Amino acid sequence: MAFSGPTFAQDAGLQRRTEMSRELITLSAGPNFMKLIEQSVSDQLEKSIHDQSAEAVWVRENMPAMARRMMTRIMDDMAPLYAQTFNEAELSAQIDFYRTPVGRSVASKTVELGLAQEEMLQGAMASFLTEFEAKYCAQFDCGGEDGQAAVKPGRS
């Protein structure tokens, strides 16, 4: 499904900016972007899925490539958004930067930083939700024996 954000008016330079946007997105992601995404997904799966059932093995073997394909689609969907947001001069300046050695280094570090931030945010969110649930259930009856939330059946 394509991004359904703000609608921008079509203009004569949109096609050129879209082409430039694709180049910018590729450059700013860095040369190892897809490898880093696949490795990150693999690492997360190894940490979270420890069993050796056929299903778990299948997930560990197939999800990284699926994540790579998803990221490719997302990057493709981002190009029109970039094209509608930036003018040619802005796109050109960014492309010129990411073509330099410093730009390539920034792109590589930005991806690595983003993956590290995602992991940190996931840990912070899990900690927040655990604390919230404990305090909520201390204040209100959550139905568990020890005041913790009881597992409620899902809807069928």
Disulfide bonds with the S-S distance in Angstrom:
Cys137-Cys142 1.98
